[in-house]
Amino acid sequence: REAVAEQVKAYRQVQYIAPGWRSENSKNASGGDHSPRQEREEYQEADMPGEKEFFRCTQEMMACYERGDYAGALAVTERLSAAFPKQAGRTDYWRICLLARLQKIEEALQVFREALDASLWWSEPTLRGDPDLEPLQGLPEYERMIAVCNERHAAAQATSKPALVVREPATGTAKPYPLLIA
């Protein structure tokens, strides 16, 4: 619960926090080639289409989650997943967590398999430290999928380069500009 709440909070504070990454040369939802850097740039767009609706639905999902209505949270997350395919890194992770929380272990593993097939991956600390995922810990298939994520993480680290993103305030904003470091 805390991990999902922290992800939503972090996502609200910045325009890009991705618990799920796509591997180099992966395909996006529309079938085009995308690298992790291209995906980061897409998420960093200030006017992401549907962003407000995604946030609204995310708040609805979190409200269900916080009151212990995991089935309701899953239903909202399923809607989010269908409506916002570019948010698959988040919605697939939430689906895995909620299915595990509901003891729907095989369904959780199936969503994880599908996410891996779509070239998504998550860090091992994320997959080990989330209490929602405790029912999956130690299962041979889950452990194998974590190993795949670790391989993708290592490959991404080997090819990643830091990027400096500078955004100036909208036209008409009085100078001096406020300083924001994130």
C-alpha positions in Angstrom: 0.0 0.0 0.0 2.7 2.4 1.0 4.7 1.8 -2.2 1.7 2.5 -4.5 0.9 5.6 -2.5 4.5 6.8 -2.7 4.5 6.2 -6.5 1.3 8.3 -6.9 2.7 11.0 -4.7 5.9 11.1 -6.6 4.1 11.1 -10.0 2.1 14.1 -8.9 5.2 16.0 -7.9 7.1 15.5 -11.1 6.0 14.7 -14.6 8.2 11.6 -15.0 8.8 8.8 -12.5 8.7 5.4 -14.1 8.6 2.2 -12.1 8.5 0.3 -15.3 11.0 0.8 -18.1 11.0 -0.6 -21.6 14.2 -2.2 -22.9 16.2 -0.7 -25.7 14.6 -1.3 -29.1 11.3 -2.1 -27.5 7.9 -1.3 -29.1 5.5 1.2 -27.7 1.7 0.7 -27.6 1.3 1.9 -31.2 4.1 -0.4 -32.5 6.8 2.2 -33.0 10.4 1.7 -31.9 11.3 3.4 -28.6 14.3 3.6 -26.5 14.2 4.4 -22.8 15.4 7.9 -23.5 12.6 8.5 -26.1 10.1 7.2 -23.6 11.5 9.6 -20.9 11.1 12.5 -23.3 7.5 11.5 -24.0 6.7 11.4 -20.3 8.4 14.7 -19.8 6.1 16.5 -22.2 4.3 19.2 -20.2 1.0 18.7 -21.8 0.7 14.9 -21.8 -2.7 14.1 -23.4 -5.1 12.7 -20.8 -2.8 13.5 -17.9 -5.6 15.1 -15.8 -7.9 12.2 -16.4 -5.1 9.7 -15.5 -4.5 11.6 -12.3 -8.2 11.7 -11.4 -8.6 7.9 -12.0 -5.3 7.3 -10.1 -6.8 9.2 -7.1 -10.0 7.0 -7.4 -7.8 3.9 -7.4 -5.9 5.1 -4.4 -9.1 5.9 -2.5 -10.3 2.3 -3.0 -6.9 0.9 -2.0 -6.6 3.0 1.1 -10.0 1.8 2.4 -9.0 -1.8 1.7 -11.2 -2.2 -1.4 -8.6 -4.0 -3.5 -11.1 -5.4 -5.9 -12.4 -1.9 -6.6 -8.8 -0.5 -6.9 -8.1 -3.3 -9.4 -11.2 -2.5 -11.4 -10.1 1.2 -11.7 -6.6 0.1 -12.6 -7.9 -2.2 -15.3 -9.8 0.8 -16.8 -6.6 2.9 -16.5 -4.6 0.2 -18.2 -7.0 0.1 -21.2 -7.4 3.9 -21.5 -3.7 4.9 -21.0 -1.5 2.3 -22.7 1.6 4.6 -22.4 1.3 4.3 -18.6 1.7 0.5 -18.7 4.8 0.7 -16.5 2.6 2.0 -13.7 -0.7 0.3 -14.4 0.8 -3.1 -15.0 2.8 -2.8 -11.7 -0.4 -1.8 -9.9 -2.3 -4.7 -11.4 0.4 -7.1 -10.3 0.3 -5.7 -6.8 -3.5 -5.7 -6.5 -3.8 -9.2 -7.9 -1.2 -10.5 -5.5 -3.0 -8.6 -2.6 -6.2 -10.4 -3.7 -4.4 -13.7 -3.7 -4.9 -14.1 -7.4 -1.4 -15.4 -7.8 -1.6 -16.9 -11.3 -3.3 -13.8 -12.6 -0.6 -11.6 -11.1 2.1 -13.8 -12.6 0.3 -13.6 -16.0 0.3 -9.8 -15.9 4.0 -9.9 -15.0 4.7 -12.2 -17.9 2.8 -10.0 -20.3 4.6 -6.9 -19.1 8.0 -8.7 -19.6 6.8 -9.7 -23.1 6.1 -6.0 -23.7 9.7 -5.3 -22.7 8.8 -3.7 -19.4 10.8 -4.3 -16.2 11.1 -3.1 -12.7 14.1 -2.9 -10.3 14.7 -5.7 -7.8 14.3 -3.5 -4.8 10.8 -2.5 -6.1 9.8 -6.1 -6.6 11.3 -7.3 -3.3 10.3 -4.3 -1.0 6.6 -3.9 -1.8 4.5 -5.6 0.8 1.7 -6.1 -1.8 4.0 -8.5 -3.6 4.8 -10.7 -0.6 2.6 -13.5 -1.8 4.8 -13.8 -4.9 8.1 -13.9 -3.1 9.9 -17.2 -3.4 7.7 -18.6 -6.2 10.0 -20.0 -8.9 8.3 -18.2 -11.7 8.4 -14.9 -9.9 12.1 -15.4 -9.1 12.8 -16.1 -12.7 11.0 -13.0 -13.8 13.0 -10.9 -11.3 16.1 -12.4 -12.9 14.9 -11.1 -16.3 14.3 -7.7 -14.8 17.9 -7.7 -13.3 19.3 -8.6 -16.7 17.4 -5.7 -18.3 18.4 -3.4 -15.5 22.1 -4.2 -16.0 21.8 -3.8 -19.8 20.1 -0.4 -19.3 22.8 0.7 -16.9 25.5 -0.3 -19.4 24.0 1.9 -22.1 22.4 4.8 -20.2 23.8 8.3 -20.3 22.7 11.1 -18.1 20.5 13.7 -19.7 20.1 17.3 -18.7 16.6 18.6 -19.2 16.1 22.3 -19.0 12.6 23.8 -19.1 12.1 27.5 -19.1 8.9 28.9 -17.7 6.1 29.7 -20.2 6.4 32.7 -22.4 5.4 35.9 -20.5 6.8 34.7 -17.1 8.7 37.6 -15.5 12.4 37.2 -15.0 14.2 36.2 -12.8 12.7 32.8 -13.2 12.2 30.8 -10.0 14.6 27.9 -9.5 13.4 24.4 -9.4 15.6 21.4 -9.1 14.1 18.0 -9.2 
